[in-house]
Amino acid sequence: MGIGSSSVDTIPEGEQLIKETGFSAAHLLRLHERFQFLDRDNRGELRSDDLEAVSELALNPIGDRIIAAFFSPGKQSVDFPSFVRVLAHFRPSDVKRSRDAAQQEANSPIRKLRFAFQMYDQDGDGKISRDELLQVLGAMMGLQVTEEQLQSIADRAIQEADLDRDDAISFDEFRKSLEKVNIDHKMSIRFLK
């Protein structure tokens, strides 16, 4: 018997997605059902407005950045395999897998960090600028703090994380600043139990 049931055979790249992402066949089938539900026009692709219909994303202060993460630069839609690959970043790590195998998966701590970093680094220059940090902080904190407080928080964060003193946070600096944070816990969604 193969990795999944015969139903997985009907899913685009089903067997490969199971191997690549660590989702079970049952999870993959449920994700496919969810994808089809969101694909109201039966295009076989989702656009940003399809994802905006997900209430959890609509309510999330950085929901627009999460939605944008589903789309490759210049792409206006996402197919099912790409959809699953992005969601795999939020799958809890499998503690039973070998360290080498786990590091290759989309839900490895380093890949989760890279994914989070890209949500901040909106211009894709490999650094989180003060302005980019302010945008995320503003979206997350909204009217709870003043503009002056936001600027102070951003300045302090950059001051603490910016080891090379270039007034921006590189991925390595981002990674080092979050060494004590359990990124697997922070970026895991216990979906599809």
Beta strands, then each sheet from edge to edge (+ up, - down):
strand 1: 45-47
strand 2: 77-79
strand 3: 127-129
strand 4: 168-170
sheet 1: 1+ 2-
sheet 2: 3+ 4-
end
